[in-house]
Amino acid sequence: MERQSVVSSNISSIGYDNDDSVLEVEFNNGAIYQYFDVPEHIHEEIMVAESIGGYLARNVKGHFRFSRI
């Protein structure tokens, strides 16, 4: 999955697969997580969020199934 670099103290890049509704997040420590069944609007909103890490914590973590890859 292709990811876009983001400006964040914790996250280096974010990608989204429209066909499978998978949000992929790469953290600065190299860990990569995929979150499943994520609506497209969540991807759109996180990419323009003032705090990407804060948005992830409030709207993604704990709301969607995930896997570390």
C-alpha positions in Angstrom: 0.0 0.0 0.0 1.3 3.4 -0.9 1.5 5.8 2.1 1.9 9.6 2.2 4.4 11.2 4.6 2.7 13.3 7.3 3.9 15.9 9.8 3.5 14.4 13.2 5.6 13.8 16.3 4.6 10.1 16.4 3.5 9.1 12.8 5.6 9.2 9.7 3.1 8.1 7.0 -0.5 7.1 6.4 -2.0 5.1 3.5 -5.6 4.0 2.7 -6.9 1.2 0.5 -10.3 2.2 -0.9 -11.2 -1.2 -2.1 -10.6 -2.9 1.3 -11.3 0.1 3.6 -7.9 -0.4 5.3 -6.1 2.5 6.9 -2.3 1.9 7.3 -0.3 3.9 9.8 3.5 3.9 10.0 4.9 5.2 13.2 8.3 7.0 13.6 9.6 3.9 15.5 9.0 1.8 12.3 5.9 0.0 13.5 3.2 -0.4 10.9 -0.5 -1.0 11.8 -3.4 -1.7 9.6 -6.9 -0.8 10.8 -9.8 -2.6 9.1 -13.3 -1.5 7.9 -12.3 2.2 8.2 -14.7 4.5 6.3 -13.0 6.7 3.7 -14.0 9.9 5.5 -11.8 8.9 8.5 -8.8 8.8 6.1 -9.7 12.1 4.7 -10.2 13.7 8.1 -6.9 12.3 9.6 -4.9 13.6 6.7 -6.0 17.2 7.4 -6.3 17.0 11.2 -4.4 19.6 13.3 -3.1 16.7 15.4 -2.8 13.5 13.5 -1.9 11.5 16.6 -4.7 13.0 18.6 -7.2 12.2 15.8 -5.9 8.6 15.6 -6.3 8.2 19.4 -9.8 9.6 19.4 -11.3 8.2 16.2 -9.4 5.1 15.2 -7.8 3.3 18.1 -10.3 1.2 20.0 -12.9 1.7 17.3 -11.6 -0.6 14.5 -10.0 -4.0 14.4 -6.2 -3.8 13.7 -3.1 -5.8 13.1 0.5 -4.9 13.4 2.4 -5.9 10.2 
